């Protein structure tokens, strides 16, 4: 990182003194006497000394403009007109420090060196975080639909607003959330993700907001929730439609006030967290059916990003397949492999109901099954999903779910799994039949009245007319 400092001050005697102090210790110093002269250079400097009163503007207003042009810059206010109000306002607006003239030049040198070290640490943290997170946050695509998504991410990432990410299961909603986080002002903070559907409803509130010791049986010690662990960063809540009404209200209060109370506590806790939500359901339909709070929906849906299914961006399939193949080769230490022409054709012809996630799992399996340097069509196994492949899929999903219950002696696991499976199955079949319960019941092989009872039990939205 370059040791560069920009001074914006119309007092040339001050800029001369600062230059004489900083250049011998290795800083390159440039001066501008007005904001108009400085504006073209702001993006090139991460340490800026700014006078509070300039010929063409108020320093506090200019501070805001600087932070808009270069959010990562560290701005040190210097002024001969120091007041409590201006000092407080400057720090609130993001100033790194505040010095009154005449200042001790040795103190200034210490502050500049500290600012430079902080910049170095911040860059190292960012590099480390990228090295950890980038492999799992790569978004592949050159289709028009994905380029539109990339543009949307670029426009909204720096704006600290809630975002609702929608799309079918497996389209990569969490990857989009990670991309928003990594391109935001919060990128140095944590990214915490929770899938609402993977946690039983009676445990979800505790998972999100934490609890106090003794608040319920088994709460032998205090635990902070996932939201608090995302403080200064981003909290991503997937399958948000699975929240029950009471928990929806608590989440709404948090989004509005940035504060909450852990289970078993009257204490109000604050957390500086950006919320990103995601769902593969029609959330507006849930609102109309009274299953999702309309006020929470509109709070979440400040910005919506709609992810297209893979079948609508088939030009991205070869890129994705090659990316997943190289990833599998590295993960399993395999010799170099390529796809045969027939395999490439099969990948393009297949509908990919499970979207990008299904494609990745298919390529991973094919890389292991193929014996030579070519992956053939037969290695893909995308034309014969027999009972064994369904069994494998369910076992894969259940393995992660079961980890939540290892330490719980009485968890009603059978009932929970059965009800969650039925709910997902009925929702999918209803969607496939356009909400026609008669067709759905025939496809399921159950009585129409039984289906209606189950839909009411699971609060699955039902069209008013078939």
Residue pairs with C-beta under 8 A, 6 or more apart in sequence:
1 46
1 116
1 119
1 120
1 123
2 28
3 26
3 27
3 28
3 116
4 27
4 28
4 29
4 30
4 44
4 45
4 46
4 47
5 18
5 22
5 27
5 28
5 29
5 30
5 45
5 47
5 48
5 49
5 112
6 29
6 30
6 31
6 32
6 38
6 41
6 42
6 44
6 45
6 47
6 48
6 49
7 14
7 15
7 18
7 19
7 29
7 30
7 31
7 32
7 48
7 49
8 31
8 32
8 33
8 34
8 35
8 38
8 48
8 49
8 50
8 51
8 54
8 62
9 15
9 31
9 33
9 49
9 50
9 51
9 54
9 78
10 33
10 34
10 51
10 54
10 55
11 51
12 31
12 33
14 51
14 78
14 101
15 31
15 33
17 105
18 29
18 49
18 105
18 108
19 29
19 31
21 105
21 108
21 109
22 29
22 109
22 112
23 29
25 109
25 113
27 112
30 41
30 45
32 38
32 41
33 55
34 54
34 55
34 56
35 54
35 56
35 57
35 62
35 65
36 56
39 65
39 69
42 48
42 66
42 69
42 70
42 73
43 69
43 70
45 70
45 73
46 70
46 72
46 73
46 74
46 119
47 73
47 74
47 76
47 112
47 115
47 116
47 119
48 66
48 73
48 74
48 75
48 76
49 75
49 76
49 78
50 59
50 62
50 63
50 66
50 75
50 76
50 77
50 78
51 59
51 77
51 78
51 79
52 58
52 59
52 60
52 77
52 78
52 79
52 81
52 82
52 86
52 90
53 59
53 79
53 80
53 81
54 62
59 77
59 79
59 90
60 86
60 89
60 90
60 93
63 75
63 77
63 90
63 93
63 94
63 95
64 93
66 73
66 75
67 73
67 75
67 93
67 94
71 158
71 185
72 122
74 96
74 115
74 118
74 119
75 94
75 95
75 96
76 95
76 96
76 97
76 98
76 99
76 111
76 112
76 115
77 86
77 87
77 90
77 95
77 97
77 98
77 99
78 99
78 100
78 101
78 103
79 86
79 98
79 99
79 100
79 101
80 100
80 101
80 102
82 98
82 100
87 98
90 98
91 98
96 111
96 115
97 111
97 115
99 107
99 108
99 111
122 188
125 188
126 187
126 188
129 187
129 188
130 182
133 178
133 182
133 191
135 327
136 175
136 178
137 175
137 178
137 179
137 182
138 175
138 323
139 146
139 149
139 150
139 172
139 175
139 176
139 179
140 316
140 319
140 320
140 323
141 147
141 149
141 150
141 313
141 316
141 319
141 320
142 315
142 316
142 319
143 313
143 315
143 316
145 308
145 312
145 313
146 308
146 313
146 316
149 176
149 305
149 307
152 303
152 305
153 176
153 179
153 180
153 183
153 305
154 183
156 163
156 180
156 303
156 305
157 179
157 180
157 181
157 183
157 184
158 183
158 184
158 185
159 303
160 184
160 185
160 186
160 274
161 274
161 302
161 303
162 255
162 274
162 275
162 276
162 277
162 299
162 300
162 301
162 302
162 303
163 177
163 180
163 276
163 277
163 302
163 303
163 304
163 305
164 240
164 277
164 278
164 279
164 283
164 300
164 301
164 302
164 303
164 304
164 305
165 173
165 176
165 177
165 276
165 277
165 278
165 304
165 305
165 307
166 173
166 278
166 279
166 280
166 283
166 304
166 305
166 306
166 307
167 173
167 278
167 280
167 306
167 307
167 308
167 309
168 280
168 307
168 309
168 355
169 280
169 354
169 355
169 357
170 310
170 354
170 355
170 356
170 357
170 358
171 280
171 307
171 308
171 309
171 310
171 355
171 356
172 307
172 355
172 356
172 357
173 238
173 278
173 280
173 307
174 193
174 236
174 238
174 278
176 305
176 307
177 191
177 193
177 234
177 236
177 276
177 278
178 191
178 236
180 234
180 276
181 187
181 191
181 233
181 234
181 236
181 274
181 276
182 191
184 234
184 274
186 232
186 233
186 234
186 274
188 232
189 230
189 231
189 232
189 233
189 234
190 229
190 230
190 231
190 232
190 233
190 234
191 230
191 233
191 234
191 236
192 226
192 227
192 229
192 230
192 233
192 234
192 235
192 236
193 235
193 236
193 237
193 238
194 207
194 208
194 226
194 235
194 236
194 237
194 238
195 238
195 239
196 204
196 237
196 238
196 239
196 240
196 241
196 242
196 243
197 238
197 239
197 242
197 420
198 239
198 400
198 401
198 404
199 207
199 404
200 404
200 411
200 416
201 242
201 244
201 247
203 404
204 242
204 243
204 247
205 246
205 247
205 250
205 263
206 216
206 223
206 225
206 263
207 225
207 226
208 225
208 226
208 227
208 237
208 247
208 251
209 225
209 227
209 228
209 250
209 260
209 261
209 262
209 263
210 222
210 223
210 224
210 225
210 228
210 262
210 263
211 219
211 222
211 223
211 225
211 262
211 263
211 264
211 265
212 219
212 222
212 262
212 263
212 264
212 265
213 219
213 220
213 221
213 222
213 264
214 264
215 262
215 263
215 264
215 265
216 263
216 264
218 408
219 263
219 264
222 262
224 262
225 262
226 235
227 235
227 254
227 260
227 271
227 273
228 269
228 271
230 271
230 273
231 271
231 272
231 273
232 272
232 273
233 273
233 274
234 273
234 274
234 275
234 276
235 273
235 274
235 275
235 276
236 276
236 277
236 278
237 251
237 275
237 276
237 277
237 278
238 277
238 278
238 279
239 278
239 279
239 280
240 277
240 278
240 279
240 283
240 300
241 279
241 281
241 283
241 286
241 291
241 292
243 251
243 292
245 293
248 292
248 293
248 296
249 293
249 296
250 260
251 296
252 293
252 295
252 296
252 299
253 259
253 260
254 260
254 271
254 275
255 275
255 296
255 299
255 300
256 299
258 270
258 271
258 272
258 273
259 268
259 269
259 270
259 271
260 268
260 269
260 271
261 267
261 268
261 269
262 269
275 300
277 300
281 427
282 461
283 292
283 297
283 301
284 297
285 461
286 292
286 461
287 293
287 294
287 297
288 461
289 461
289 462
291 459
291 461
309 352
309 355
310 316
310 317
310 320
310 352
310 355
310 356
310 359
311 351
311 352
314 348
317 347
317 348
317 352
317 359
318 344
318 347
318 348
320 356
320 359
320 360
321 339
321 344
321 347
321 359
321 363
322 339
324 359
324 360
324 363
324 364
325 337
325 338
325 339
325 363
325 367
325 375
328 334
328 363
328 364
328 367
328 368
329 335
329 336
329 337
329 367
331 364
332 367
332 368
334 367
334 368
335 373
336 373
337 367
337 370
337 373
337 374
337 375
338 373
338 374
338 375
339 347
339 374
339 375
340 374
340 375
340 376
340 377
342 376
342 377
343 366
343 374
343 375
343 376
343 377
343 379
343 380
345 377
346 377
346 380
346 382
346 383
347 359
347 380
347 382
350 382
350 383
352 358
352 359
354 361
362 380
362 381
362 382
365 381
366 375
366 379
366 380
366 381
367 375
369 379
369 381
370 376
370 379
381 389
398 417
401 417
402 413
405 411
405 413
419 458
422 454
422 458
423 458
423 460
425 444
426 440
426 444
426 451
426 454
426 455
426 458
426 460
427 460
429 440
429 443
429 444
430 437
430 440
430 455
430 460
430 462
432 440
432 443
433 439
433 440
433 443
434 463
435 462
435 463
435 466
436 466
437 448
437 451
437 452
437 455
437 462
437 466
438 448
438 466
440 451
441 447
441 448
441 450
441 451
444 451
452 462
454 460
455 462
